[in-house]
Amino acid sequence: MAQENAAFSPGPEEPPRRRGRQRYVEKDGRCNVQQGNVRETYRYLTDLFTTLVDLQWRLSLLFFVLAYALTWLFFGAIWWLIAYGRGDLEHLEDTAWTPCVNNLNGFVAAFLFSIETETTIGYGHRVITDQCPEGIVLLLLQAILGSMVNAFMVGCMFVKISQPNKRAATLVFSSNAVVSLRDGRLCLMFRVGDLRSSHIVEASIRAKLIRSRQTLEGEFIPLHQTDLSVGFDTGDDRLFLVSPLVISHEIDAASPFWEASRRALERDDFEIVVILEGMVEATGMTCQARSSYLVDEVLWGHRFTSVLTLEDGFYEVDYASFHQTFEVPTPSCSARELAEAAARLDAHLYWSIPSRLDEKVEEEGAGEGASEGAGADKEQNGCLPPPESESKV
């Protein structure tokens, strides 16, 4: 019993050990992984649309401006070459001469006519004539190619603007995870919340344990990923994220923390990555928010402070207490040791209580001694009576 009581009593407080572990996922959700020595760079060009969307904003704006400017310059130069080759520039004052483009008197005018043609502005000062078949063909090519460039670049900018990455900035995770008892079982818990009034539809949560491991064959696997169950079997991983929720991972026999006590957890080296996914209610696009917890950010024997209060006709969420925790009595042993101690305690209580069946058997045994010889041929207590001894001669 002394060992069992020691298992349920919290251990002495120890200062957390500072570690210099490199994060796999930053607190703001950025993955701390860079692709290096990629030899097949042509693969990025085969998916040029996604490549442009993934670029930084300053590079995307640069490509956006260059795509239009280079197209206008290219066709403006061709318009100028046509005018120069036909001799239109030498007959500017000749009213009897029919040029390819009226009022095109130089390269600047050809550049402006190229802009007017591709953007369909049509000021009316410069206009193509029907005596220039090569100009008509060029006009068709520029109209088609300009529409393709316009659709491609505007599509890239629209997708980049409407990306739900910024929506993830209003999905918050608690700065620490906690380990404490919930319904008599050790649980690893963290809190998530949504700062916006427009909710995340079909929200779901996942958790991954990132820890290096070595196989039985000696193979070393860096940053091995293991699933942490947060209610996939019961449906608790599908969230109705209207108010902040505490996500719980029960440390059972299937959990990688089954044999981890408080001291062992503090000496361990791992990272817990949590992923929240759902659709943005306003746009219908999929959004993903990520965060992570290192060993020093897992508080043993703590519980989250309540942030929800009932006001006059509505519930109010106090996000000032969103990251706050408080200490609670928590056993410092592992979940396995806690389960074994609870099983021993249940077994001790079970066998210490007299069984009614045993009392009934004792009463029937006493009655059998009083009526010995009267019912020797009958069964007693569900068993056959013992054989009688032979009479002496």
DRENDO-1510 file (C-alpha; in Angstrom, 1 decimal, always signed):
<recs>
REC; n; res; u; v; w
REC; 1; MET; +0.0; +0.0; +0.0 .
REC; 2; ALA; +2.9; +2.4; +0.7 .
REC; 3; GLN; +4.1; +1.9; -2.9 .
REC; 4; GLU; +0.7; +2.5; -4.3 .
REC; 5; ASN; +0.3; +5.7; -2.2 .
REC; 6; ALA; +3.7; +6.9; -3.4 .
REC; 7; ALA; +2.6; +6.3; -7.0 .
REC; 8; PHE; -0.4; +8.6; -6.6 .
REC; 9; SER; +1.5; +11.3; -4.8 .
REC; 10; PRO; +3.1; +14.1; -6.9 .
REC; 11; GLY; +6.8; +14.2; -7.0 .
REC; 12; PRO; +9.1; +17.1; -6.0 .
REC; 13; GLU; +9.1; +20.1; -8.3 .
REC; 14; GLU; +12.2; +20.2; -10.5 .
REC; 15; PRO; +13.2; +23.1; -12.8 .
REC; 16; PRO; +12.7; +22.3; -16.5 .
REC; 17; ARG; +15.9; +21.5; -18.4 .
REC; 18; ARG; +16.6; +23.8; -21.2 .
REC; 19; ARG; +17.3; +22.1; -24.5 .
REC; 20; GLY; +18.7; +23.4; -27.7 .
REC; 21; ARG; +16.6; +21.1; -29.9 .
REC; 22; GLN; +15.9; +22.4; -33.4 .
REC; 23; ARG; +12.2; +22.6; -34.1 .
REC; 24; TYR; +10.7; +20.6; -37.0 .
REC; 25; VAL; +7.7; +22.9; -37.1 .
REC; 26; GLU; +7.8; +26.5; -35.7 .
REC; 27; LYS; +5.2; +27.8; -33.3 .
REC; 28; ASP; +3.6; +29.9; -36.1 .
REC; 29; GLY; +3.3; +26.7; -38.3 .
REC; 30; ARG; +6.2; +27.2; -40.6 .
REC; 31; CYS; +8.0; +24.0; -41.4 .
REC; 32; ASN; +11.7; +24.3; -40.7 .
REC; 33; VAL; +12.8; +22.2; -43.6 .
REC; 34; GLN; +14.7; +23.4; -46.7 .
REC; 35; GLN; +15.1; +21.5; -50.0 .
REC; 36; GLY; +18.7; +21.2; -51.0 .
REC; 37; ASN; +20.7; +19.8; -53.9 .
REC; 38; VAL; +17.6; +19.5; -56.1 .
REC; 39; ARG; +19.1; +18.5; -59.5 .
REC; 40; GLU; +15.8; +18.1; -61.4 .
REC; 41; THR; +14.9; +21.8; -61.3 .
REC; 42; TYR; +13.0; +21.5; -64.6 .
REC; 43; ARG; +10.1; +20.0; -62.5 .
REC; 44; TYR; +9.4; +23.4; -61.2 .
REC; 45; LEU; +8.9; +24.7; -64.7 .
REC; 46; THR; +6.5; +21.9; -65.7 .
REC; 47; ASP; +4.2; +23.3; -63.0 .
REC; 48; LEU; +4.8; +27.0; -63.6 .
REC; 49; PHE; +1.5; +28.1; -62.3 .
REC; 50; THR; +2.1; +26.6; -58.8 .
REC; 51; THR; +5.7; +27.8; -58.9 .
REC; 52; LEU; +4.5; +31.4; -59.4 .
REC; 53; VAL; +1.9; +31.1; -56.7 .
REC; 54; ASP; +4.4; +29.8; -54.2 .
REC; 55; LEU; +6.8; +32.7; -54.8 .
REC; 56; GLN; +7.2; +35.5; -52.3 .
REC; 57; TRP; +5.0; +38.5; -52.9 .
REC; 58; ARG; +7.8; +40.7; -54.1 .
REC; 59; LEU; +8.9; +38.2; -56.7 .
REC; 60; SER; +5.2; +37.5; -57.7 .
REC; 61; LEU; +4.7; +41.2; -58.3 .
REC; 62; LEU; +7.9; +41.4; -60.3 .
REC; 63; PHE; +6.9; +38.6; -62.6 .
REC; 64; PHE; +3.4; +40.1; -62.9 .
REC; 65; VAL; +4.9; +43.4; -64.1 .
REC; 66; LEU; +7.5; +41.8; -66.3 .
REC; 67; ALA; +5.0; +39.5; -68.0 .
REC; 68; TYR; +2.9; +42.5; -69.3 .
REC; 69; ALA; +5.8; +44.9; -69.9 .
REC; 70; LEU; +7.8; +42.4; -71.9 .
REC; 71; THR; +4.8; +41.3; -74.0 .
REC; 72; TRP; +4.0; +45.0; -74.8 .
REC; 73; LEU; +7.6; +45.7; -75.7 .
REC; 74; PHE; +7.8; +42.5; -77.9 .
REC; 75; PHE; +4.8; +43.3; -80.0 .
REC; 76; GLY; +5.5; +47.0; -80.0 .
REC; 77; ALA; +8.9; +46.2; -81.6 .
REC; 78; ILE; +7.2; +43.9; -84.2 .
REC; 79; TRP; +4.7; +46.7; -85.0 .
REC; 80; TRP; +7.6; +49.1; -85.5 .
REC; 81; LEU; +9.5; +46.7; -87.7 .
REC; 82; ILE; +6.5; +46.2; -89.9 .
REC; 83; ALA; +6.1; +50.0; -90.2 .
REC; 84; TYR; +9.8; +50.4; -90.9 .
REC; 85; GLY; +9.9; +47.5; -93.5 .
REC; 86; ARG; +6.9; +48.9; -95.4 .
REC; 87; GLY; +8.3; +52.4; -95.5 .
REC; 88; ASP; +5.5; +53.9; -93.4 .
REC; 89; LEU; +8.0; +55.9; -91.4 .
REC; 90; GLU; +9.4; +57.5; -94.6 .
REC; 91; HIS; +5.9; +58.6; -95.8 .
REC; 92; LEU; +4.6; +60.2; -92.7 .
REC; 93; GLU; +3.7; +63.5; -94.5 .
REC; 94; ASP; +2.4; +61.7; -97.6 .
REC; 95; THR; -1.4; +61.8; -97.5 .
REC; 96; ALA; -1.7; +59.5; -100.5 .
REC; 97; TRP; +0.2; +56.7; -98.7 .
REC; 98; THR; -1.8; +54.1; -96.8 .
REC; 99; PRO; +0.3; +52.9; -93.8 .
REC; 100; CYS; -0.2; +49.6; -91.9 .
REC; 101; VAL; -1.2; +51.6; -88.8 .
REC; 102; ASN; -2.4; +55.2; -89.0 .
REC; 103; ASN; -0.5; +57.7; -86.9 .
REC; 104; LEU; +2.4; +55.3; -86.1 .
REC; 105; ASN; +5.4; +57.6; -86.4 .
REC; 106; GLY; +8.0; +55.9; -84.2 .
REC; 107; PHE; +8.8; +53.2; -81.6 .
REC; 108; VAL; +7.0; +55.0; -78.8 .
REC; 109; ALA; +3.9; +55.1; -80.9 .
REC; 110; ALA; +4.3; +51.4; -81.8 .
REC; 111; PHE; +4.7; +50.6; -78.1 .
REC; 112; LEU; +1.5; +52.6; -77.2 .
REC; 113; PHE; -0.4; +50.9; -80.0 .
REC; 114; SER; +0.7; +47.5; -78.7 .
REC; 115; ILE; -0.7; +48.4; -75.2 .
REC; 116; GLU; -3.9; +49.6; -76.7 .
REC; 117; THR; -4.3; +46.4; -78.7 .
REC; 118; GLU; -3.5; +43.9; -75.9 .
REC; 119; THR; -5.6; +45.7; -73.3 .
REC; 120; THR; -8.4; +46.6; -75.7 .
REC; 121; ILE; -8.3; +50.2; -74.7 .
REC; 122; GLY; -8.8; +51.6; -78.2 .
REC; 123; TYR; -8.3; +55.3; -78.0 .
REC; 124; GLY; -9.0; +55.6; -81.7 .
REC; 125; HIS; -6.0; +57.8; -82.7 .
REC; 126; ARG; -3.9; +54.8; -83.9 .
REC; 127; VAL; -5.8; +52.2; -85.9 .
REC; 128; ILE; -4.8; +49.4; -88.2 .
REC; 129; THR; -5.8; +49.6; -91.9 .
REC; 130; ASP; -7.1; +46.9; -94.3 .
REC; 131; GLN; -4.1; +47.3; -96.6 .
REC; 132; CYS; -1.7; +45.4; -94.3 .
REC; 133; PRO; -2.2; +41.6; -94.2 .
REC; 134; GLU; +0.9; +41.1; -92.0 .
REC; 135; GLY; -0.5; +43.6; -89.5 .
REC; 136; ILE; -3.9; +41.8; -89.4 .
REC; 137; VAL; -2.1; +38.5; -88.7 .
REC; 138; LEU; +0.0; +40.1; -85.9 .
REC; 139; LEU; -3.2; +41.7; -84.5 .
REC; 140; LEU; -4.8; +38.2; -84.2 .
REC; 141; LEU; -1.7; +36.7; -82.6 .
REC; 142; GLN; -1.4; +39.5; -80.1 .
REC; 143; ALA; -5.0; +39.4; -79.2 .
REC; 144; ILE; -4.9; +35.6; -78.6 .
REC; 145; LEU; -1.5; +35.6; -76.8 .
REC; 146; GLY; -2.5; +38.7; -74.7 .
REC; 147; SER; -5.6; +37.0; -73.5 .
REC; 148; MET; -3.6; +33.9; -72.5 .
REC; 149; VAL; -1.0; +36.1; -70.6 .
REC; 150; ASN; -3.8; +38.0; -69.0 .
REC; 151; ALA; -5.7; +34.9; -67.8 .
REC; 152; PHE; -2.5; +33.2; -66.5 .
REC; 153; MET; -1.1; +36.2; -64.6 .
REC; 154; VAL; -4.5; +37.4; -63.2 .
REC; 155; GLY; -5.2; +33.7; -62.2 .
REC; 156; CYS; -1.9; +33.5; -60.3 .
REC; 157; MET; -2.6; +36.8; -58.5 .
REC; 158; PHE; -6.2; +35.8; -57.7 .
REC; 159; VAL; -5.1; +32.4; -56.2 .
REC; 160; LYS; -2.3; +34.0; -54.3 .
REC; 161; ILE; -4.6; +36.7; -52.8 .
REC; 162; SER; -7.3; +34.2; -51.9 .
REC; 163; GLN; -5.0; +31.7; -50.3 .
REC; 164; PRO; -6.2; +30.9; -46.8 .
REC; 165; ASN; -2.7; +31.1; -45.2 .
REC; 166; LYS; -3.6; +34.3; -43.4 .
REC; 167; ARG; -6.8; +32.7; -42.1 .
REC; 168; ALA; -4.5; +30.3; -40.1 .
REC; 169; ALA; -3.1; +33.4; -38.3 .
REC; 170; THR; -6.4; +33.7; -36.4 .
REC; 171; LEU; -6.3; +30.0; -35.3 .
REC; 172; VAL; -4.4; +29.9; -32.0 .
REC; 173; PHE; -2.8; +27.1; -30.0 .
REC; 174; SER; -1.9; +27.2; -26.4 .
REC; 175; SER; +1.7; +28.0; -25.8 .
REC; 176; ASN; +2.1; +24.9; -23.6 .
REC; 177; ALA; +0.7; +21.4; -23.4 .
REC; 178; VAL; -0.2; +19.9; -20.1 .
REC; 179; VAL; -0.2; +16.4; -18.5 .
REC; 180; SER; -2.8; +15.7; -15.8 .
REC; 181; LEU; -5.5; +13.3; -14.8 .
REC; 182; ARG; -8.9; +13.3; -16.6 .
REC; 183; ASP; -11.4; +10.7; -15.4 .
REC; 184; GLY; -8.7; +8.9; -13.5 .
REC; 185; ARG; -6.4; +8.5; -16.5 .
REC; 186; LEU; -3.3; +10.5; -17.5 .
REC; 187; CYS; -3.9; +12.6; -20.5 .
REC; 188; LEU; -1.7; +14.9; -22.6 .
REC; 189; MET; -3.8; +18.0; -23.5 .
REC; 190; PHE; -3.5; +21.3; -25.4 .
REC; 191; ARG; -6.0; +24.0; -26.3 .
REC; 192; VAL; -7.1; +25.5; -29.7 .
REC; 193; GLY; -9.2; +28.5; -30.4 .
REC; 194; ASP; -10.6; +30.6; -33.3 .
REC; 195; LEU; -10.4; +34.4; -33.0 .
REC; 196; ARG; -12.9; +35.1; -35.8 .
REC; 197; SER; -16.6; +35.1; -35.8 .
REC; 198; SER; -16.7; +33.2; -39.1 .
REC; 199; HIS; -16.0; +29.7; -38.2 .
REC; 200; ILE; -14.0; +26.9; -39.6 .
REC; 201; VAL; -16.3; +24.3; -41.2 .
REC; 202; GLU; -15.6; +20.5; -40.9 .
REC; 203; ALA; -12.6; +21.2; -38.6 .
REC; 204; SER; -10.4; +18.3; -37.6 .
REC; 205; ILE; -7.3; +17.9; -35.4 .
REC; 206; ARG; -4.3; +15.6; -35.7 .
REC; 207; ALA; -1.2; +15.2; -33.6 .
REC; 208; LYS; +2.2; +13.7; -34.5 .
REC; 209; LEU; +5.1; +12.7; -32.2 .
REC; 210; ILE; +8.4; +13.6; -33.9 .
REC; 211; ARG; +11.2; +11.6; -32.3 .
REC; 212; SER; +14.3; +9.8; -33.7 .
REC; 213; ARG; +14.3; +6.0; -33.1 .
REC; 214; GLN; +16.5; +3.0; -33.9 .
REC; 215; THR; +15.0; -0.2; -35.2 .
REC; 216; LEU; +15.8; -3.7; -33.9 .
REC; 217; GLU; +18.1; -4.1; -37.0 .
REC; 218; GLY; +20.1; -1.1; -36.0 .
REC; 219; GLU; +18.6; +1.3; -38.6 .
REC; 220; PHE; +18.5; +4.9; -37.3 .
REC; 221; ILE; +15.4; +6.8; -38.4 .
REC; 222; PRO; +15.7; +10.6; -37.8 .
REC; 223; LEU; +12.5; +12.5; -37.1 .
REC; 224; HIS; +10.3; +9.4; -37.0 .
REC; 225; GLN; +6.6; +10.3; -37.0 .
REC; 226; THR; +4.1; +8.6; -34.8 .
REC; 227; ASP; +0.4; +9.3; -34.6 .
REC; 228; LEU; -1.0; +10.5; -31.3 .
REC; 229; SER; -4.7; +9.5; -31.0 .
REC; 230; VAL; -6.8; +12.6; -30.2 .
REC; 231; GLY; -10.2; +10.8; -30.6 .
REC; 232; PHE; -10.1; +9.4; -34.1 .
REC; 233; ASP; -12.0; +6.2; -33.1 .
REC; 234; THR; -14.6; +8.2; -31.1 .
REC; 235; GLY; -15.0; +11.1; -33.4 .
REC; 236; ASP; -13.6; +13.6; -30.9 .
REC; 237; ASP; -11.0; +14.7; -33.5 .
REC; 238; ARG; -13.8; +16.4; -35.5 .
REC; 239; LEU; -14.3; +19.8; -33.8 .
REC; 240; PHE; -17.1; +22.3; -33.6 .
REC; 241; LEU; -14.7; +25.2; -33.1 .
REC; 242; VAL; -17.0; +27.9; -31.9 .
REC; 243; SER; -15.3; +28.4; -28.5 .
REC; 244; PRO; -11.8; +27.3; -27.4 .
REC; 245; LEU; -11.5; +23.5; -26.9 .
REC; 246; VAL; -9.1; +21.4; -24.9 .
REC; 247; ILE; -7.8; +18.5; -27.1 .
REC; 248; SER; -6.9; +15.4; -25.1 .
REC; 249; HIS; -4.7; +12.5; -25.9 .
REC; 250; GLU; -5.3; +9.6; -23.4 .
REC; 251; ILE; -2.1; +7.9; -22.4 .
REC; 252; ASP; -3.1; +4.3; -22.8 .
REC; 253; ALA; -1.3; +1.1; -23.8 .
REC; 254; ALA; -1.3; +2.2; -27.4 .
REC; 255; SER; +0.3; +5.6; -26.6 .
REC; 256; PRO; +4.0; +6.1; -27.0 .
REC; 257; PHE; +4.0; +7.8; -23.6 .
REC; 258; TRP; +2.6; +4.7; -21.8 .
REC; 259; GLU; +5.8; +4.0; -19.9 .
REC; 260; ALA; +6.9; +7.6; -19.6 .
REC; 261; SER; +7.0; +8.9; -16.0 .
REC; 262; ARG; +7.5; +12.6; -15.1 .
REC; 263; ARG; +11.3; +12.2; -14.8 .
REC; 264; ALA; +11.6; +10.1; -17.9 .
REC; 265; LEU; +9.5; +12.7; -19.9 .
REC; 266; GLU; +11.8; +15.5; -18.8 .
REC; 267; ARG; +14.8; +13.6; -19.9 .
REC; 268; ASP; +13.3; +12.7; -23.3 .
REC; 269; ASP; +13.8; +14.5; -26.5 .
REC; 270; PHE; +10.8; +14.8; -28.8 .
REC; 271; GLU; +8.5; +17.3; -30.5 .
REC; 272; ILE; +4.7; +17.1; -30.7 .
REC; 273; VAL; +3.2; +18.6; -33.9 .
REC; 274; VAL; -0.5; +19.5; -33.9 .
REC; 275; ILE; -2.4; +20.1; -37.2 .
REC; 276; LEU; -5.8; +21.8; -37.4 .
REC; 277; GLU; -7.6; +21.6; -40.8 .
REC; 278; GLY; -10.9; +22.8; -42.0 .
REC; 279; MET; -12.8; +24.9; -44.6 .
REC; 280; VAL; -13.0; +28.6; -44.3 .
REC; 281; GLU; -16.7; +29.5; -44.0 .
REC; 282; ALA; -16.4; +32.7; -45.9 .
REC; 283; THR; -14.6; +31.3; -49.0 .
REC; 284; GLY; -15.0; +27.5; -48.8 .
REC; 285; MET; -11.2; +27.0; -49.2 .
REC; 286; THR; -9.3; +24.5; -47.1 .
REC; 287; CYS; -7.2; +26.0; -44.4 .
REC; 288; GLN; -4.5; +24.4; -42.3 .
REC; 289; ALA; -2.9; +25.7; -39.1 .
REC; 290; ARG; +0.1; +24.1; -37.4 .
REC; 291; SER; +2.0; +24.4; -34.1 .
REC; 292; SER; +4.4; +22.3; -32.1 .
REC; 293; TYR; +5.5; +21.6; -28.5 .
REC; 294; LEU; +9.0; +20.7; -27.3 .
REC; 295; VAL; +9.7; +18.8; -24.1 .
REC; 296; ASP; +10.2; +22.0; -22.1 .
REC; 297; GLU; +6.7; +23.2; -23.3 .
REC; 298; VAL; +4.9; +20.1; -21.8 .
REC; 299; LEU; +3.9; +20.9; -18.2 .
REC; 300; TRP; +3.4; +17.9; -16.0 .
REC; 301; GLY; +0.7; +18.3; -13.3 .
REC; 302; HIS; -1.1; +21.3; -14.8 .
REC; 303; ARG; -4.5; +22.1; -16.1 .
REC; 304; PHE; -5.8; +24.9; -18.3 .
REC; 305; THR; -7.7; +27.8; -16.8 .
REC; 306; SER; -11.3; +28.1; -17.9 .
REC; 307; VAL; -11.9; +30.9; -20.5 .
REC; 308; LEU; -15.7; +30.5; -21.0 .
REC; 309; THR; -18.2; +32.4; -18.8 .
REC; 310; LEU; -22.0; +32.8; -19.1 .
REC; 311; GLU; -23.1; +36.4; -19.5 .
REC; 312; ASP; -26.6; +37.9; -20.0 .
REC; 313; GLY; -27.9; +35.9; -22.9 .
REC; 314; PHE; -24.5; +34.8; -24.4 .
REC; 315; TYR; -21.2; +33.1; -23.7 .
REC; 316; GLU; -18.1; +35.2; -23.5 .
REC; 317; VAL; -14.6; +33.9; -24.1 .
REC; 318; ASP; -11.7; +35.6; -22.3 .
REC; 319; TYR; -8.6; +35.1; -24.5 .
REC; 320; ALA; -6.5; +36.8; -21.8 .
REC; 321; SER; -6.5; +33.5; -20.0 .
REC; 322; PHE; -6.2; +31.3; -23.0 .
REC; 323; HIS; -2.6; +30.3; -22.3 .
REC; 324; GLN; -2.8; +30.2; -18.5 .
REC; 325; THR; -2.5; +27.0; -16.5 .
REC; 326; PHE; -2.6; +26.0; -12.9 .
REC; 327; GLU; -1.1; +23.1; -10.9 .
REC; 328; VAL; -3.2; +20.2; -9.9 .
REC; 329; PRO; -2.3; +17.0; -7.9 .
REC; 330; THR; -1.0; +14.5; -10.4 .
REC; 331; PRO; +0.9; +11.3; -9.9 .
REC; 332; SER; +4.5; +11.4; -11.1 .
REC; 333; CYS; +4.6; +7.8; -12.2 .
REC; 334; SER; +3.9; +6.5; -15.7 .
REC; 335; ALA; +0.5; +5.7; -17.0 .
REC; 336; ARG; +1.4; +2.0; -16.9 .
REC; 337; GLU; +2.4; +2.1; -13.3 .
REC; 338; LEU; -0.7; +4.1; -12.5 .
REC; 339; ALA; -2.9; +1.5; -14.1 .
REC; 340; GLU; -1.1; -1.4; -12.3 .
REC; 341; ALA; -1.5; +0.4; -9.0 .
REC; 342; ALA; -5.2; +1.0; -9.6 .
REC; 343; ALA; -5.6; -2.7; -10.6 .
REC; 344; ARG; -3.9; -3.9; -7.4 .
REC; 345; LEU; -6.1; -1.5; -5.4 .
REC; 346; ASP; -9.3; -2.9; -7.0 .
REC; 347; ALA; -8.1; -6.4; -6.5 .
REC; 348; HIS; -7.4; -5.8; -2.8 .
REC; 349; LEU; -10.8; -4.2; -2.3 .
REC; 350; TYR; -12.6; -7.1; -4.1 .
REC; 351; TRP; -11.0; -9.8; -2.0 .
REC; 352; SER; -11.4; -8.0; +1.3 .
REC; 353; ILE; -15.2; -7.9; +1.0 .
REC; 354; PRO; -16.9; -11.3; +2.1 .
REC; 355; SER; -18.7; -12.9; -0.7 .
REC; 356; ARG; -22.4; -13.7; -0.3 .
REC; 357; LEU; -21.7; -17.0; -2.1 .
REC; 358; ASP; -19.1; -18.0; +0.5 .
REC; 359; GLU; -21.6; -17.2; +3.3 .
REC; 360; LYS; -24.2; -19.4; +1.6 .
REC; 361; VAL; -21.8; -22.2; +1.2 .
REC; 362; GLU; -20.9; -22.0; +4.9 .
REC; 363; GLU; -24.6; -22.1; +5.9 .
REC; 364; GLU; -25.3; -25.1; +3.7 .
REC; 365; GLY; -22.2; -26.8; +5.2 .
REC; 366; ALA; -23.5; -26.4; +8.7 .
REC; 367; GLY; -26.9; -27.7; +7.7 .
REC; 368; GLU; -25.2; -30.7; +6.1 .
REC; 369; GLY; -23.5; -31.6; +9.4 .
REC; 370; ALA; -26.8; -31.6; +11.3 .
REC; 371; SER; -28.6; -33.8; +8.9 .
REC; 372; GLU; -25.7; -36.2; +8.2 .
REC; 373; GLY; -27.0; -39.7; +7.1 .
REC; 374; ALA; -30.5; -38.4; +6.3 .
REC; 375; GLY; -29.8; -37.3; +2.7 .
REC; 376; ALA; -26.7; -39.1; +1.7 .
REC; 377; ASP; -28.0; -39.9; -1.7 .
REC; 378; LYS; -28.7; -36.2; -2.5 .
REC; 379; GLU; -26.3; -33.7; -4.1 .
REC; 380; GLN; -25.1; -30.9; -1.9 .
REC; 381; ASN; -23.9; -27.4; -3.0 .
REC; 382; GLY; -23.8; -28.5; -6.6 .
REC; 383; CYS; -21.4; -31.3; -6.1 .
REC; 384; LEU; -21.7; -35.1; -5.5 .
REC; 385; PRO; -21.5; -36.1; -1.8 .
REC; 386; PRO; -18.4; -37.9; -0.8 .
REC; 387; PRO; -18.6; -41.7; -0.6 .
REC; 388; GLU; -19.8; -43.2; +2.7 .
REC; 389; SER; -17.5; -45.5; +4.7 .
REC; 390; GLU; -18.2; -49.2; +4.7 .
REC; 391; SER; -20.0; -50.6; +7.9 .
REC; 392; LYS; -17.9; -52.8; +10.1 .
REC; 393; VAL; -18.9; -56.5; +10.4 .
</recs>
